[in-house]
Amino acid sequence: MKKNTTVNQSLSSTDLAACTTVAVDLAKRVFQVAGEDAQGKVLYEHRIKSREAFHTFLCNLPAHVAVLVETGPGAQAWARQLLEQGNQARILPAQLVANHRAGAKNDRNDALAILRAGRDGNIAAVPIKSAAALAMQALHRARQGYVRRRTAISNQMRGLLLEHGVALAQGDLAVSQKIPRVLEDPSVPLPGMLRELIDELLGEWHHMGERVSVLTGRLEAAANADSTAKRLMTVRGVGPITATALLAKQTQPERFANARQFAAYFGLVPDQNSSGEKVRLGRMTKRGDSYLRSLVIQGAHAVLRQLRPDSDQPDDRRLLGWLSRVGRKEAAVRLANRNLRILWKLLQNDETYRRQPAKSLEAAMSH
């Protein structure tokens, strides 16, 4: 059977002119390229073995050729270069591209899978971010890394002390106040070597806290300097961290048909396991950006903790009703879902969120 591909053959201008789409399996130094025509027929495959050669290849692409890549390190930078030179570029989610792979996982099959995924109309491309948005995202990722490591050190210290009969509660207060007392108390039966180790870990824990505070301050300053972020923060449960994280993601809200789809994009809707006339709704899908989803849920929990049981505000009465019917955790998820729907609307206009006054609710109920 005659193959439709030309393996390891250098691309000529004629080859490029016959192709409408090129898929690239990105790596640090080796790039696997595959191209197809408008009918989906693969015309060539090529392996490029240096970043310099790949850069030259992209610069020589005809303007009508669209380039597909999957999410991963370097994808945003290459996509921005393609847009600047006039080519269409699309970044496809790697987990969805994997569903189109046939055969073993290797560079060639990955490039062909990207081509097939590009023809799948149900796969939405990842937005191509600006350099400023990527810098903001880097701040969030660094801060998240410090928070994660700080939590790990805290858990490690509590675990080590528990082995010697010293039990500590969770939370920063127990670490910052009780551990120094334990280390200074000679009556606590701790070996000297362990005291020294815990003291070092405590110093590292404090250092991580300082780094988190510094990055939090930078994000707060960035949020206060951005008009859109300030509008987003008018929603209860949305602070500077959530607002800047959402702006850094550059979700392009106009590509969602409605607010529900926007909330579903972050996995805050029930999962489905339906067939025929049987509709089965399960737990939260947890698809999409787990970091942003956790931020909006944490913000929702903060709102619920501050509720007053005797409040007469319409929003508060709604939340109190949720708490009584479904419990705190599900109420937080519901509020997070609602907040995302409001944020979807605010991202598409210049308005700020205003809570419904109690008088308007009473007037609506009287009709």
DARAQUI-V25598 format. One record per residue. N is the residue number from 0. PHI is phi in degrees with one decimal (none if undefined). PSI is psi in whole degrees, 0 to 359 (999 if undefined). OMEGA is omega in whole degrees, 0 to 359 (NA if undefined). Layout:
N/PHI/PSI/OMEGA  N/PHI/PSI/OMEGA
This chain:
0/none/130/183  1/-77.8/132/181  2/-79.8/150/179  3/-91.6/0/184  4/-115.3/154/174  5/-113.0/109/189  6/-87.8/136/175  7/57.2/34/178  8/-107.4/134/181  9/-64.6/144/183  10/-82.2/129/175  11/-99.3/168/179  12/-61.9/329/178  13/-66.5/318/178  14/-59.1/314/182  15/-66.5/323/181  16/-66.2/331/182  17/-83.8/349/183  18/-100.4/147/174  19/-107.5/337/184  20/-138.1/138/175  21/-124.5/132/176  22/-110.7/140/182  23/-127.9/126/171  24/-90.8/107/188  25/-79.1/149/172  26/-150.7/186/182  27/-74.0/319/183  28/-129.7/338/183  29/-113.8/132/184  30/-128.6/123/178  31/-97.6/126/185  32/-117.1/140/174  33/-140.1/142/182  34/-131.7/152/180  35/-140.2/161/178  36/-91.9/188/184  37/-66.2/337/179  38/-87.8/1/180  39/84.1/15/180  40/-88.2/125/181  41/-72.4/122/183  42/-98.8/330/181  43/-157.1/163/171  44/-138.0/144/182  45/-152.6/146/180  46/-115.4/122/181  47/-107.4/128/193  48/-109.0/21/174  49/-157.7/154/179  50/-67.5/325/180  51/-64.3/316/180  52/-66.7/324/179  53/-68.0/320/177  54/-60.9/317/178  55/-64.2/321/178  56/-60.5/315/179  57/-65.0/320/180  58/-63.6/331/182  59/-90.9/2/180  60/-68.9/136/173  61/-62.7/152/186  62/-64.7/335/184  63/-81.2/351/183  64/-84.9/125/175  65/-90.4/145/184  66/-117.8/131/178  67/-112.8/134/173  68/-136.4/165/175  69/-106.0/161/182  70/-60.5/143/180  71/160.8/174/180  72/-57.9/129/178  73/92.6/345/184  74/-63.0/317/182  75/-64.3/319/182  76/-65.5/314/179  77/-65.0/321/180  78/-64.5/319/178  79/-64.0/322/178  80/-62.7/318/180  81/-64.4/319/179  82/-63.7/320/181  83/-64.5/328/181  84/-92.2/3/173  85/100.9/3/178  86/-90.3/149/172  87/-78.1/136/180  88/-131.4/140/177  89/-133.1/135/176  90/-108.0/119/184  91/-101.9/143/178  92/-60.6/129/185  93/-62.5/323/182  94/-67.7/332/178  95/-83.9/329/175  96/-63.9/322/181  97/-59.6/332/179  98/-68.3/343/181  99/-100.6/3/181  100/-77.9/135/176  101/-114.9/132/180  102/85.3/194/184  103/-68.8/159/178  104/-82.0/113/172  105/-151.1/174/186  106/-61.4/319/182  107/-64.4/312/180  108/-67.0/329/177  109/-66.6/318/179  110/-64.3/319/178  111/-67.5/326/177  112/-65.6/323/177  113/-63.6/320/177  114/-60.5/314/181  115/-66.0/321/179  116/-65.5/328/178  117/-65.1/335/178  118/-86.8/352/180  119/-82.5/109/182  120/-68.3/346/180  121/-84.8/353/180  122/-95.9/118/178  123/-88.7/136/180  124/-71.7/151/176  125/-76.9/135/180  126/-59.1/142/176  127/-86.3/120/188  128/-89.1/153/173  129/-76.9/166/178  130/-62.6/323/179  131/-65.6/320/179  132/-66.2/322/178  133/-66.9/325/177  134/-65.8/319/177  135/-64.3/319/178  136/-63.1/324/178  137/-63.3/321/177  138/-60.8/316/180  139/-64.4/318/182  140/-67.8/321/178  141/-65.5/317/179  142/-62.7/317/180  143/-61.9/322/178  144/-65.0/319/177  145/-63.8/317/179  146/-61.6/317/181  147/-65.0/315/181  148/-68.3/323/178  149/-64.2/319/177  150/-64.9/320/179  151/-63.5/318/179  152/-65.6/319/178  153/-60.6/314/179  154/-64.0/323/180  155/-65.4/316/180  156/-63.2/317/179  157/-64.2/321/179  158/-66.2/318/179  159/-65.0/320/179  160/-71.6/327/180  161/-65.5/330/176  162/-63.2/341/179  163/-112.0/20/174  164/84.4/9/179  165/-102.1/109/182  166/-101.8/129/180  167/-121.5/146/177  168/-74.9/163/176  169/-75.9/160/178  170/113.0/156/182  171/-66.6/328/183  172/-62.8/319/180  173/-65.6/323/181  174/-70.9/312/187  175/-72.8/332/185  176/-106.8/316/187  177/-81.9/324/181  178/-63.7/316/176  179/-59.5/324/178  180/-65.6/320/179  181/-63.5/318/182  182/-67.3/329/181  183/-86.4/348/184  184/-88.3/110/181  185/-69.9/344/181  186/-76.9/344/179  187/-78.6/124/185  188/-75.5/78/178  189/-117.4/132/175  190/-61.1/150/181  191/-60.0/322/179  192/-61.3/320/180  193/-70.6/321/177  194/-58.6/317/181  195/-64.4/319/180  196/-65.7/315/180  197/-62.4/322/179  198/-63.4/320/177  199/-66.3/317/179  200/-64.8/323/178  201/-64.7/320/176  202/-62.0/319/178  203/-65.2/322/178  204/-62.1/317/177  205/-64.1/320/180  206/-63.1/317/178  207/-61.9/321/178  208/-62.3/321/178  209/-65.1/320/179  210/-65.6/320/178  211/-61.8/318/180  212/-64.5/320/180  213/-63.5/312/182  214/-68.5/325/176  215/-62.3/318/178  216/-62.0/320/178  217/-64.7/319/180  218/-67.9/322/178  219/-64.5/319/178  220/-65.1/320/178  221/-65.1/322/179  222/-67.0/319/181  223/-70.0/339/179  224/-90.8/353/182  225/-107.9/124/183  226/-65.4/322/180  227/-67.1/317/179  228/-61.4/321/179  229/-65.1/325/177  230/-69.0/321/180  231/-65.4/328/182  232/-75.2/356/173  233/-74.6/348/176  234/-82.1/130/179  235/-63.3/131/181  236/95.6/358/179  237/-115.0/112/179  238/-107.8/190/182  239/-63.3/327/180  240/-67.0/311/180  241/-65.1/317/183  242/-62.8/314/181  243/-69.7/326/178  244/-64.5/320/180  245/-68.5/320/179  246/-67.9/323/179  247/-66.1/332/180  248/-72.5/335/180  249/47.3/64/187  250/-72.5/347/185  251/52.8/72/187  252/-60.3/338/181  253/-66.8/344/180  254/-82.0/356/176  255/-97.7/133/184  256/-66.0/328/181  257/-154.4/176/183  258/-67.3/329/181  259/-63.5/319/179  260/-64.8/326/178  261/-64.9/316/178  262/-66.9/323/179  263/-65.6/330/179  264/-59.9/332/179  265/-100.6/9/174  266/78.2/20/183  267/-100.5/41/175  268/-134.3/159/180  269/-66.4/143/175  270/-76.7/156/181  271/-117.4/143/171  272/-139.2/66/189  273/-104.7/154/177  274/-155.6/129/180  275/61.9/232/181  276/-88.2/356/180  277/-91.7/116/178  278/-105.5/115/181  279/-116.3/120/177  280/-105.5/132/183  281/-111.5/214/181  282/-78.3/177/179  283/-57.9/137/185  284/-67.1/327/182  285/57.3/32/174  286/-86.6/164/176  287/86.0/203/187  288/-74.4/107/182  289/-68.9/329/181  290/-66.1/310/179  291/-66.6/323/178  292/-62.4/318/179  293/-66.5/325/180  294/-65.1/314/182  295/-70.1/329/177  296/-71.8/319/176  297/-61.4/319/177  298/-63.1/322/178  299/-65.1/320/177  300/-61.8/322/179  301/-63.6/321/178  302/-64.9/316/182  303/-65.9/327/180  304/-68.0/334/183  305/-94.2/2/181  306/-66.6/141/174  307/-101.1/127/183  308/-60.0/335/182  309/-99.1/13/182  310/-66.3/143/178  311/-107.4/9/178  312/-73.2/139/182  313/-56.9/316/180  314/-63.3/318/181  315/-66.3/320/180  316/-65.8/325/176  317/-63.9/314/181  318/-65.8/321/178  319/-64.5/325/176  320/-65.5/320/177  321/-63.5/317/181  322/-60.1/319/182  323/-72.3/331/184  324/-91.1/318/190  325/-120.0/354/179  326/92.8/170/188  327/-69.1/317/185  328/-66.0/313/180  329/-68.7/326/176  330/-63.9/322/178  331/-64.4/319/178  332/-65.3/319/178  333/-63.2/318/179  334/-66.5/320/178  335/-61.8/318/177  336/-61.5/314/180  337/-63.4/319/179  338/-63.3/320/179  339/-63.7/323/178  340/-65.5/321/177  341/-66.5/318/180  342/-63.2/323/177  343/-57.5/319/180  344/-70.4/316/182  345/-65.5/329/180  346/-69.1/346/183  347/-107.4/5/177  348/-146.8/187/181  349/-109.8/24/183  350/-89.8/166/172  351/-115.9/157/182  352/-81.8/132/177  353/-123.6/126/179  354/-70.5/147/181  355/-69.0/126/179  356/-71.4/157/183  357/-64.4/325/183  358/-64.4/321/180  359/-66.8/327/177  360/-67.0/317/180  361/-64.7/323/179  362/-67.6/321/180  363/-67.3/326/182  364/-75.2/337/182  365/-79.1/343/181  366/-84.7/999/NA
